Amino acid sequence: MKKAILATKVGMTQIWDENGVLIPVTVLQAGPCVVTQVKTLENDGYKAVQVGFLEKREKLVNKPLKGQFDKAGVSCKRFLREFRFENAEEYKVKDEIKADIFAEGDKVDVSATSKGKGFASAIKKYGQHRGPMTHGSKFHRHQGSNGTSATPSRVLPGKGMPSHMGAVKVTTQNLTVVKVDAEQGLILVKGAVPGPKKALVTIKEAVKS
């Protein structure tokens, strides 16, 4: 991996290309991310770049993190993430990674925590069938039969049951970068991106492009 950045989700809109084709896009406020530490094979056993994103008040940061930011000589950050760049040794502490690291036409993988849906039924979560909705049915949105009969007379592992839905890490692969606004730090990605507005989003170059 050579390119990655942290961003926040602004929302969705639509733009037209030069051929007049309507493109739905997600607007991402990308960076700037500040390099807070460069990990090397000699010191840490692997190569990586640690970056900080979004300002955070000093009084809200615990002492170990405060010491780390002071050592790097950067202001306190809300999020810290590591990227295992192939060219990690080319980065230095205090370097900035901005939206222009990506260009129009790039393929990216976007990761975020999906919207939480609360406790959901098997019909909502897995698309299972409901019962008849007529008056005498008495079986409408229940799950139905869970197990087998005499053999093996138990519920098999992996059966879709009512449970918590959403609020998990989701990665959408092979999205296309439609436009990059370097001045405002915006990246417009074709299609939908997981997570609610203002969610933390990780943008990486696509693995399967």
Biotite code that builds the C-alpha atoms (Angstrom):
import biotite.structure as struc

atoms = struc.array([
    struc.Atom([0.000, 0.000, 0.000], chain_id="A", res_id=1, res_name="MET", atom_name="CA", element="C"),
    struc.Atom([1.327, 3.392, -1.015], chain_id="A", res_id=2, res_name="LYS", atom_name="CA", element="C"),
    struc.Atom([-1.634, 5.723, -0.460], chain_id="A", res_id=3, res_name="LYS", atom_name="CA", element="C"),
    struc.Atom([-4.091, 6.146, 2.412], chain_id="A", res_id=4, res_name="ALA", atom_name="CA", element="C"),
    struc.Atom([-5.747, 8.955, 4.365], chain_id="A", res_id=5, res_name="ILE", atom_name="CA", element="C"),
    struc.Atom([-8.291, 9.528, 7.119], chain_id="A", res_id=6, res_name="LEU", atom_name="CA", element="C"),
    struc.Atom([-11.451, 11.516, 6.425], chain_id="A", res_id=7, res_name="ALA", atom_name="CA", element="C"),
    struc.Atom([-14.881, 12.385, 7.759], chain_id="A", res_id=8, res_name="THR", atom_name="CA", element="C"),
    struc.Atom([-18.092, 11.765, 5.843], chain_id="A", res_id=9, res_name="LYS", atom_name="CA", element="C"),
    struc.Atom([-19.835, 14.997, 4.810], chain_id="A", res_id=10, res_name="VAL", atom_name="CA", element="C"),
    struc.Atom([-22.784, 13.456, 2.952], chain_id="A", res_id=11, res_name="GLY", atom_name="CA", element="C"),
    struc.Atom([-24.039, 12.523, -0.506], chain_id="A", res_id=12, res_name="MET", atom_name="CA", element="C"),
    struc.Atom([-24.778, 14.646, -3.555], chain_id="A", res_id=13, res_name="THR", atom_name="CA", element="C"),
    struc.Atom([-24.697, 14.279, -7.326], chain_id="A", res_id=14, res_name="GLN", atom_name="CA", element="C"),
    struc.Atom([-22.613, 15.792, -10.113], chain_id="A", res_id=15, res_name="ILE", atom_name="CA", element="C"),
    struc.Atom([-22.560, 15.612, -13.895], chain_id="A", res_id=16, res_name="TRP", atom_name="CA", element="C"),
    struc.Atom([-19.564, 14.557, -15.951], chain_id="A", res_id=17, res_name="ASP", atom_name="CA", element="C"),
    struc.Atom([-18.473, 16.077, -19.277], chain_id="A", res_id=18, res_name="GLU", atom_name="CA", element="C"),
    struc.Atom([-20.884, 13.769, -21.132], chain_id="A", res_id=19, res_name="ASN", atom_name="CA", element="C"),
    struc.Atom([-23.868, 14.928, -19.093], chain_id="A", res_id=20, res_name="GLY", atom_name="CA", element="C"),
    struc.Atom([-24.100, 11.661, -17.142], chain_id="A", res_id=21, res_name="VAL", atom_name="CA", element="C"),
    struc.Atom([-25.431, 12.014, -13.580], chain_id="A", res_id=22, res_name="LEU", atom_name="CA", element="C"),
    struc.Atom([-23.062, 10.505, -10.970], chain_id="A", res_id=23, res_name="ILE", atom_name="CA", element="C"),
    struc.Atom([-24.071, 9.974, -7.322], chain_id="A", res_id=24, res_name="PRO", atom_name="CA", element="C"),
    struc.Atom([-21.095, 10.792, -5.100], chain_id="A", res_id=25, res_name="VAL", atom_name="CA", element="C"),
    struc.Atom([-20.164, 10.783, -1.414], chain_id="A", res_id=26, res_name="THR", atom_name="CA", element="C"),
    struc.Atom([-18.258, 13.855, -0.240], chain_id="A", res_id=27, res_name="VAL", atom_name="CA", element="C"),
    struc.Atom([-15.385, 13.089, 2.151], chain_id="A", res_id=28, res_name="LEU", atom_name="CA", element="C"),
    struc.Atom([-13.427, 15.731, 4.095], chain_id="A", res_id=29, res_name="GLN", atom_name="CA", element="C"),
    struc.Atom([-9.984, 14.168, 3.813], chain_id="A", res_id=30, res_name="ALA", atom_name="CA", element="C"),
    struc.Atom([-7.051, 15.180, 5.997], chain_id="A", res_id=31, res_name="GLY", atom_name="CA", element="C"),
    struc.Atom([-4.788, 16.867, 6.553], chain_id="A", res_id=32, res_name="PRO", atom_name="CA", element="C"),
    struc.Atom([-3.257, 13.997, 8.520], chain_id="A", res_id=33, res_name="CYS", atom_name="CA", element="C"),
    struc.Atom([-0.046, 14.731, 10.419], chain_id="A", res_id=34, res_name="VAL", atom_name="CA", element="C"),
    struc.Atom([2.664, 12.071, 10.766], chain_id="A", res_id=35, res_name="VAL", atom_name="CA", element="C"),
    struc.Atom([3.177, 11.540, 14.511], chain_id="A", res_id=36, res_name="THR", atom_name="CA", element="C"),
    struc.Atom([5.562, 8.568, 14.332], chain_id="A", res_id=37, res_name="GLN", atom_name="CA", element="C"),
    struc.Atom([7.487, 6.545, 11.750], chain_id="A", res_id=38, res_name="VAL", atom_name="CA", element="C"),
    struc.Atom([7.992, 2.902, 12.705], chain_id="A", res_id=39, res_name="LYS", atom_name="CA", element="C"),
    struc.Atom([11.062, 1.100, 11.374], chain_id="A", res_id=40, res_name="THR", atom_name="CA", element="C"),
    struc.Atom([12.272, -2.487, 11.105], chain_id="A", res_id=41, res_name="LEU", atom_name="CA", element="C"),
    struc.Atom([15.168, -1.766, 13.482], chain_id="A", res_id=42, res_name="GLU", atom_name="CA", element="C"),
    struc.Atom([13.084, -0.268, 16.308], chain_id="A", res_id=43, res_name="ASN", atom_name="CA", element="C"),
    struc.Atom([9.643, -1.845, 15.895], chain_id="A", res_id=44, res_name="ASP", atom_name="CA", element="C"),
    struc.Atom([10.083, -4.908, 13.695], chain_id="A", res_id=45, res_name="GLY", atom_name="CA", element="C"),
    struc.Atom([7.900, -3.553, 10.895], chain_id="A", res_id=46, res_name="TYR", atom_name="CA", element="C"),
    struc.Atom([7.526, -0.479, 8.699], chain_id="A", res_id=47, res_name="LYS", atom_name="CA", element="C"),
    struc.Atom([4.553, 1.821, 9.221], chain_id="A", res_id=48, res_name="ALA", atom_name="CA", element="C"),
    struc.Atom([3.503, 5.444, 9.435], chain_id="A", res_id=49, res_name="VAL", atom_name="CA", element="C"),
    struc.Atom([1.364, 6.601, 12.352], chain_id="A", res_id=50, res_name="GLN", atom_name="CA", element="C"),
    struc.Atom([-0.847, 9.595, 11.563], chain_id="A", res_id=51, res_name="VAL", atom_name="CA", element="C"),
    struc.Atom([-3.089, 11.850, 13.635], chain_id="A", res_id=52, res_name="GLY", atom_name="CA", element="C"),
    struc.Atom([-6.335, 13.379, 12.416], chain_id="A", res_id=53, res_name="PHE", atom_name="CA", element="C"),
    struc.Atom([-8.611, 16.149, 13.764], chain_id="A", res_id=54, res_name="LEU", atom_name="CA", element="C"),
    struc.Atom([-7.694, 18.485, 16.611], chain_id="A", res_id=55, res_name="GLU", atom_name="CA", element="C"),
    struc.Atom([-8.480, 17.621, 20.227], chain_id="A", res_id=56, res_name="LYS", atom_name="CA", element="C"),
    struc.Atom([-8.328, 19.807, 23.302], chain_id="A", res_id=57, res_name="ARG", atom_name="CA", element="C"),
    struc.Atom([-5.241, 19.142, 25.414], chain_id="A", res_id=58, res_name="GLU", atom_name="CA", element="C"),
    struc.Atom([-7.238, 18.693, 28.654], chain_id="A", res_id=59, res_name="LYS", atom_name="CA", element="C"),
    struc.Atom([-9.096, 15.739, 27.086], chain_id="A", res_id=60, res_name="LEU", atom_name="CA", element="C"),
    struc.Atom([-5.907, 13.786, 26.247], chain_id="A", res_id=61, res_name="VAL", atom_name="CA", element="C"),
    struc.Atom([-4.396, 11.356, 28.766], chain_id="A", res_id=62, res_name="ASN", atom_name="CA", element="C"),
    struc.Atom([-0.758, 11.710, 29.828], chain_id="A", res_id=63, res_name="LYS", atom_name="CA", element="C"),
    struc.Atom([0.778, 8.864, 27.770], chain_id="A", res_id=64, res_name="PRO", atom_name="CA", element="C"),
    struc.Atom([-0.759, 10.211, 24.547], chain_id="A", res_id=65, res_name="LEU", atom_name="CA", element="C"),
    struc.Atom([0.118, 13.784, 25.542], chain_id="A", res_id=66, res_name="LYS", atom_name="CA", element="C"),
    struc.Atom([3.753, 12.696, 25.901], chain_id="A", res_id=67, res_name="GLY", atom_name="CA", element="C"),
    struc.Atom([3.658, 11.064, 22.483], chain_id="A", res_id=68, res_name="GLN", atom_name="CA", element="C"),
    struc.Atom([2.298, 14.229, 20.836], chain_id="A", res_id=69, res_name="PHE", atom_name="CA", element="C"),
    struc.Atom([4.841, 16.394, 22.678], chain_id="A", res_id=70, res_name="ASP", atom_name="CA", element="C"),
    struc.Atom([7.689, 14.123, 21.528], chain_id="A", res_id=71, res_name="LYS", atom_name="CA", element="C"),
    struc.Atom([6.505, 14.448, 17.922], chain_id="A", res_id=72, res_name="ALA", atom_name="CA", element="C"),
    struc.Atom([6.068, 18.210, 18.333], chain_id="A", res_id=73, res_name="GLY", atom_name="CA", element="C"),
    struc.Atom([2.483, 18.228, 17.044], chain_id="A", res_id=74, res_name="VAL", atom_name="CA", element="C"),
    struc.Atom([-0.823, 19.331, 18.549], chain_id="A", res_id=75, res_name="SER", atom_name="CA", element="C"),
    struc.Atom([-3.129, 16.784, 20.187], chain_id="A", res_id=76, res_name="CYS", atom_name="CA", element="C"),
    struc.Atom([-5.182, 14.723, 17.747], chain_id="A", res_id=77, res_name="LYS", atom_name="CA", element="C"),
    struc.Atom([-8.520, 12.952, 18.132], chain_id="A", res_id=78, res_name="ARG", atom_name="CA", element="C"),
    struc.Atom([-7.673, 9.892, 16.031], chain_id="A", res_id=79, res_name="PHE", atom_name="CA", element="C"),
    struc.Atom([-4.421, 7.934, 15.643], chain_id="A", res_id=80, res_name="LEU", atom_name="CA", element="C"),
    struc.Atom([-4.053, 5.279, 12.960], chain_id="A", res_id=81, res_name="ARG", atom_name="CA", element="C"),
    struc.Atom([-1.201, 3.326, 11.366], chain_id="A", res_id=82, res_name="GLU", atom_name="CA", element="C"),
    struc.Atom([-0.700, 2.765, 7.660], chain_id="A", res_id=83, res_name="PHE", atom_name="CA", element="C"),
    struc.Atom([1.815, 0.161, 6.488], chain_id="A", res_id=84, res_name="ARG", atom_name="CA", element="C"),
    struc.Atom([3.124, 2.094, 3.528], chain_id="A", res_id=85, res_name="PHE", atom_name="CA", element="C"),
    struc.Atom([5.645, 0.419, 1.245], chain_id="A", res_id=86, res_name="GLU", atom_name="CA", element="C"),
    struc.Atom([7.610, 3.678, 1.238], chain_id="A", res_id=87, res_name="ASN", atom_name="CA", element="C"),
    struc.Atom([7.259, 4.373, 4.971], chain_id="A", res_id=88, res_name="ALA", atom_name="CA", element="C"),
    struc.Atom([10.916, 5.363, 5.277], chain_id="A", res_id=89, res_name="GLU", atom_name="CA", element="C"),
    struc.Atom([10.283, 8.360, 2.993], chain_id="A", res_id=90, res_name="GLU", atom_name="CA", element="C"),
    struc.Atom([8.006, 9.999, 5.595], chain_id="A", res_id=91, res_name="TYR", atom_name="CA", element="C"),
    struc.Atom([9.180, 12.164, 8.475], chain_id="A", res_id=92, res_name="LYS", atom_name="CA", element="C"),
    struc.Atom([7.481, 13.292, 11.679], chain_id="A", res_id=93, res_name="VAL", atom_name="CA", element="C"),
    struc.Atom([5.300, 16.416, 11.136], chain_id="A", res_id=94, res_name="LYS", atom_name="CA", element="C"),
    struc.Atom([4.816, 15.616, 7.427], chain_id="A", res_id=95, res_name="ASP", atom_name="CA", element="C"),
    struc.Atom([1.253, 16.192, 6.240], chain_id="A", res_id=96, res_name="GLU", atom_name="CA", element="C"),
    struc.Atom([-0.820, 13.815, 4.122], chain_id="A", res_id=97, res_name="ILE", atom_name="CA", element="C"),
    struc.Atom([-3.459, 15.769, 2.210], chain_id="A", res_id=98, res_name="LYS", atom_name="CA", element="C"),
    struc.Atom([-6.344, 14.986, -0.121], chain_id="A", res_id=99, res_name="ALA", atom_name="CA", element="C"),
    struc.Atom([-4.142, 15.434, -3.213], chain_id="A", res_id=100, res_name="ASP", atom_name="CA", element="C"),
    struc.Atom([-2.463, 12.092, -2.432], chain_id="A", res_id=101, res_name="ILE", atom_name="CA", element="C"),
    struc.Atom([-5.343, 10.695, -4.519], chain_id="A", res_id=102, res_name="PHE", atom_name="CA", element="C"),
    struc.Atom([-6.264, 11.735, -8.058], chain_id="A", res_id=103, res_name="ALA", atom_name="CA", element="C"),
    struc.Atom([-9.320, 11.549, -10.267], chain_id="A", res_id=104, res_name="GLU", atom_name="CA", element="C"),
    struc.Atom([-9.885, 8.012, -11.537], chain_id="A", res_id=105, res_name="GLY", atom_name="CA", element="C"),
    struc.Atom([-8.124, 6.243, -8.650], chain_id="A", res_id=106, res_name="ASP", atom_name="CA", element="C"),
    struc.Atom([-9.720, 3.086, -7.272], chain_id="A", res_id=107, res_name="LYS", atom_name="CA", element="C"),
    struc.Atom([-10.066, 3.073, -3.476], chain_id="A", res_id=108, res_name="VAL", atom_name="CA", element="C"),
    struc.Atom([-11.321, 0.904, -0.616], chain_id="A", res_id=109, res_name="ASP", atom_name="CA", element="C"),
    struc.Atom([-13.324, 2.865, 1.960], chain_id="A", res_id=110, res_name="VAL", atom_name="CA", element="C"),
    struc.Atom([-13.793, 1.580, 5.541], chain_id="A", res_id=111, res_name="SER", atom_name="CA", element="C"),
    struc.Atom([-16.047, 2.920, 8.300], chain_id="A", res_id=112, res_name="ALA", atom_name="CA", element="C"),
    struc.Atom([-18.354, 1.787, 11.092], chain_id="A", res_id=113, res_name="THR", atom_name="CA", element="C"),
    struc.Atom([-21.818, 1.208, 9.651], chain_id="A", res_id=114, res_name="SER", atom_name="CA", element="C"),
    struc.Atom([-24.967, 2.838, 11.023], chain_id="A", res_id=115, res_name="LYS", atom_name="CA", element="C"),
    struc.Atom([-26.358, 1.089, 14.101], chain_id="A", res_id=116, res_name="GLY", atom_name="CA", element="C"),
    struc.Atom([-29.881, -0.293, 13.637], chain_id="A", res_id=117, res_name="LYS", atom_name="CA", element="C"),
    struc.Atom([-30.441, -1.581, 17.165], chain_id="A", res_id=118, res_name="GLY", atom_name="CA", element="C"),
    struc.Atom([-31.996, -4.969, 17.908], chain_id="A", res_id=119, res_name="PHE", atom_name="CA", element="C"),
    struc.Atom([-33.478, -6.255, 14.652], chain_id="A", res_id=120, res_name="ALA", atom_name="CA", element="C"),
    struc.Atom([-35.686, -9.199, 13.748], chain_id="A", res_id=121, res_name="SER", atom_name="CA", element="C"),
    struc.Atom([-34.556, -12.006, 11.454], chain_id="A", res_id=122, res_name="ALA", atom_name="CA", element="C"),
    struc.Atom([-37.001, -10.676, 8.838], chain_id="A", res_id=123, res_name="ILE", atom_name="CA", element="C"),
    struc.Atom([-35.309, -7.261, 8.816], chain_id="A", res_id=124, res_name="LYS", atom_name="CA", element="C"),
    struc.Atom([-31.743, -8.514, 9.257], chain_id="A", res_id=125, res_name="LYS", atom_name="CA", element="C"),
    struc.Atom([-31.686, -11.605, 7.025], chain_id="A", res_id=126, res_name="TYR", atom_name="CA", element="C"),
    struc.Atom([-34.728, -11.141, 4.785], chain_id="A", res_id=127, res_name="GLY", atom_name="CA", element="C"),
    struc.Atom([-36.482, -14.233, 6.105], chain_id="A", res_id=128, res_name="GLN", atom_name="CA", element="C"),
    struc.Atom([-40.114, -14.833, 5.093], chain_id="A", res_id=129, res_name="HIS", atom_name="CA", element="C"),
    struc.Atom([-43.016, -13.736, 7.260], chain_id="A", res_id=130, res_name="ARG", atom_name="CA", element="C"),
    struc.Atom([-46.293, -15.541, 7.840], chain_id="A", res_id=131, res_name="GLY", atom_name="CA", element="C"),
    struc.Atom([-49.652, -14.726, 6.237], chain_id="A", res_id=132, res_name="PRO", atom_name="CA", element="C"),
    struc.Atom([-50.998, -11.300, 7.191], chain_id="A", res_id=133, res_name="MET", atom_name="CA", element="C"),
    struc.Atom([-54.671, -12.425, 7.268], chain_id="A", res_id=134, res_name="THR", atom_name="CA", element="C"),
    struc.Atom([-56.760, -12.009, 10.421], chain_id="A", res_id=135, res_name="HIS", atom_name="CA", element="C"),
    struc.Atom([-56.686, -15.553, 11.741], chain_id="A", res_id=136, res_name="GLY", atom_name="CA", element="C"),
    struc.Atom([-53.031, -16.265, 11.042], chain_id="A", res_id=137, res_name="SER", atom_name="CA", element="C"),
    struc.Atom([-51.552, -15.290, 14.446], chain_id="A", res_id=138, res_name="LYS", atom_name="CA", element="C"),
    struc.Atom([-48.135, -15.672, 12.776], chain_id="A", res_id=139, res_name="PHE", atom_name="CA", element="C"),
    struc.Atom([-47.027, -12.468, 11.086], chain_id="A", res_id=140, res_name="HIS", atom_name="CA", element="C"),
    struc.Atom([-43.443, -11.331, 11.634], chain_id="A", res_id=141, res_name="ARG", atom_name="CA", element="C"),
    struc.Atom([-42.199, -14.175, 13.805], chain_id="A", res_id=142, res_name="HIS", atom_name="CA", element="C"),
    struc.Atom([-39.130, -16.104, 12.755], chain_id="A", res_id=143, res_name="GLN", atom_name="CA", element="C"),
    struc.Atom([-40.714, -19.519, 12.249], chain_id="A", res_id=144, res_name="GLY", atom_name="CA", element="C"),
    struc.Atom([-39.078, -22.900, 12.752], chain_id="A", res_id=145, res_name="SER", atom_name="CA", element="C"),
    struc.Atom([-35.476, -22.774, 14.023], chain_id="A", res_id=146, res_name="ASN", atom_name="CA", element="C"),
    struc.Atom([-34.401, -26.373, 14.424], chain_id="A", res_id=147, res_name="GLY", atom_name="CA", element="C"),
    struc.Atom([-34.929, -29.794, 12.889], chain_id="A", res_id=148, res_name="THR", atom_name="CA", element="C"),
    struc.Atom([-37.233, -32.519, 14.225], chain_id="A", res_id=149, res_name="SER", atom_name="CA", element="C"),
    struc.Atom([-35.998, -35.781, 15.761], chain_id="A", res_id=150, res_name="ALA", atom_name="CA", element="C"),
    struc.Atom([-32.567, -35.744, 14.150], chain_id="A", res_id=151, res_name="THR", atom_name="CA", element="C"),
    struc.Atom([-30.440, -33.929, 15.236], chain_id="A", res_id=152, res_name="PRO", atom_name="CA", element="C"),
    struc.Atom([-33.175, -32.310, 17.361], chain_id="A", res_id=153, res_name="SER", atom_name="CA", element="C"),
    struc.Atom([-31.314, -29.054, 17.911], chain_id="A", res_id=154, res_name="ARG", atom_name="CA", element="C"),
    struc.Atom([-30.707, -25.653, 16.329], chain_id="A", res_id=155, res_name="VAL", atom_name="CA", element="C"),
    struc.Atom([-27.716, -25.839, 13.997], chain_id="A", res_id=156, res_name="LEU", atom_name="CA", element="C"),
    struc.Atom([-24.875, -23.316, 14.481], chain_id="A", res_id=157, res_name="PRO", atom_name="CA", element="C"),
    struc.Atom([-24.997, -20.245, 12.253], chain_id="A", res_id=158, res_name="GLY", atom_name="CA", element="C"),
    struc.Atom([-28.788, -19.965, 12.206], chain_id="A", res_id=159, res_name="LYS", atom_name="CA", element="C"),
    struc.Atom([-29.833, -16.350, 11.586], chain_id="A", res_id=160, res_name="GLY", atom_name="CA", element="C"),
    struc.Atom([-31.591, -15.136, 14.728], chain_id="A", res_id=161, res_name="MET", atom_name="CA", element="C"),
    struc.Atom([-32.902, -11.774, 15.931], chain_id="A", res_id=162, res_name="PRO", atom_name="CA", element="C"),
    struc.Atom([-29.883, -9.804, 17.166], chain_id="A", res_id=163, res_name="SER", atom_name="CA", element="C"),
    struc.Atom([-28.041, -6.508, 17.092], chain_id="A", res_id=164, res_name="HIS", atom_name="CA", element="C"),
    struc.Atom([-27.769, -5.069, 13.577], chain_id="A", res_id=165, res_name="MET", atom_name="CA", element="C"),
    struc.Atom([-25.212, -2.608, 12.219], chain_id="A", res_id=166, res_name="GLY", atom_name="CA", element="C"),
    struc.Atom([-22.452, -0.745, 14.110], chain_id="A", res_id=167, res_name="ALA", atom_name="CA", element="C"),
    struc.Atom([-19.730, -2.992, 12.638], chain_id="A", res_id=168, res_name="VAL", atom_name="CA", element="C"),
    struc.Atom([-16.706, -2.195, 10.492], chain_id="A", res_id=169, res_name="LYS", atom_name="CA", element="C"),
    struc.Atom([-17.623, -2.287, 6.799], chain_id="A", res_id=170, res_name="VAL", atom_name="CA", element="C"),
    struc.Atom([-15.279, -1.933, 3.819], chain_id="A", res_id=171, res_name="THR", atom_name="CA", element="C"),
    struc.Atom([-16.640, -1.000, 0.400], chain_id="A", res_id=172, res_name="THR", atom_name="CA", element="C"),
    struc.Atom([-14.135, -1.992, -2.267], chain_id="A", res_id=173, res_name="GLN", atom_name="CA", element="C"),
    struc.Atom([-13.199, -0.572, -5.660], chain_id="A", res_id=174, res_name="ASN", atom_name="CA", element="C"),
    struc.Atom([-14.922, 2.802, -5.470], chain_id="A", res_id=175, res_name="LEU", atom_name="CA", element="C"),
    struc.Atom([-13.838, 5.378, -8.047], chain_id="A", res_id=176, res_name="THR", atom_name="CA", element="C"),
    struc.Atom([-12.515, 8.807, -7.102], chain_id="A", res_id=177, res_name="VAL", atom_name="CA", element="C"),
    struc.Atom([-14.575, 11.194, -9.228], chain_id="A", res_id=178, res_name="VAL", atom_name="CA", element="C"),
    struc.Atom([-13.047, 14.505, -8.143], chain_id="A", res_id=179, res_name="LYS", atom_name="CA", element="C"),
    struc.Atom([-10.417, 15.863, -5.746], chain_id="A", res_id=180, res_name="VAL", atom_name="CA", element="C"),
    struc.Atom([-10.544, 19.432, -4.384], chain_id="A", res_id=181, res_name="ASP", atom_name="CA", element="C"),
    struc.Atom([-7.066, 19.923, -2.912], chain_id="A", res_id=182, res_name="ALA", atom_name="CA", element="C"),
    struc.Atom([-7.763, 23.451, -1.637], chain_id="A", res_id=183, res_name="GLU", atom_name="CA", element="C"),
    struc.Atom([-10.743, 22.438, 0.503], chain_id="A", res_id=184, res_name="GLN", atom_name="CA", element="C"),
    struc.Atom([-9.443, 18.928, 1.182], chain_id="A", res_id=185, res_name="GLY", atom_name="CA", element="C"),
    struc.Atom([-12.435, 17.175, -0.381], chain_id="A", res_id=186, res_name="LEU", atom_name="CA", element="C"),
    struc.Atom([-12.540, 13.797, -2.114], chain_id="A", res_id=187, res_name="ILE", atom_name="CA", element="C"),
    struc.Atom([-15.665, 12.872, -4.087], chain_id="A", res_id=188, res_name="LEU", atom_name="CA", element="C"),
    struc.Atom([-16.169, 9.115, -4.373], chain_id="A", res_id=189, res_name="VAL", atom_name="CA", element="C"),
    struc.Atom([-18.693, 7.483, -6.708], chain_id="A", res_id=190, res_name="LYS", atom_name="CA", element="C"),
    struc.Atom([-21.446, 5.646, -4.855], chain_id="A", res_id=191, res_name="GLY", atom_name="CA", element="C"),
    struc.Atom([-22.270, 5.143, -1.188], chain_id="A", res_id=192, res_name="ALA", atom_name="CA", element="C"),
    struc.Atom([-19.846, 4.900, 1.715], chain_id="A", res_id=193, res_name="VAL", atom_name="CA", element="C"),
    struc.Atom([-20.597, 3.114, 5.012], chain_id="A", res_id=194, res_name="PRO", atom_name="CA", element="C"),
    struc.Atom([-21.377, 5.067, 8.171], chain_id="A", res_id=195, res_name="GLY", atom_name="CA", element="C"),
    struc.Atom([-23.410, 8.120, 9.183], chain_id="A", res_id=196, res_name="PRO", atom_name="CA", element="C"),
    struc.Atom([-22.485, 11.741, 8.513], chain_id="A", res_id=197, res_name="LYS", atom_name="CA", element="C"),
    struc.Atom([-19.389, 12.960, 10.417], chain_id="A", res_id=198, res_name="LYS", atom_name="CA", element="C"),
    struc.Atom([-18.186, 9.333, 10.744], chain_id="A", res_id=199, res_name="ALA", atom_name="CA", element="C"),
    struc.Atom([-14.466, 8.580, 10.628], chain_id="A", res_id=200, res_name="LEU", atom_name="CA", element="C"),
    struc.Atom([-13.601, 7.044, 7.254], chain_id="A", res_id=201, res_name="VAL", atom_name="CA", element="C"),
    struc.Atom([-10.384, 5.353, 6.138], chain_id="A", res_id=202, res_name="THR", atom_name="CA", element="C"),
    struc.Atom([-9.534, 5.672, 2.443], chain_id="A", res_id=203, res_name="ILE", atom_name="CA", element="C"),
    struc.Atom([-6.916, 3.297, 1.029], chain_id="A", res_id=204, res_name="LYS", atom_name="CA", element="C"),
    struc.Atom([-5.832, 2.448, -2.488], chain_id="A", res_id=205, res_name="GLU", atom_name="CA", element="C"),
    struc.Atom([-7.830, -0.551, -3.728], chain_id="A", res_id=206, res_name="ALA", atom_name="CA", element="C"),
    struc.Atom([-6.448, -4.013, -3.089], chain_id="A", res_id=207, res_name="VAL", atom_name="CA", element="C"),
    struc.Atom([-8.346, -5.693, -5.960], chain_id="A", res_id=208, res_name="LYS", atom_name="CA", element="C"),
    struc.Atom([-8.414, -2.917, -8.544], chain_id="A", res_id=209, res_name="SER", atom_name="CA", element="C"),
])
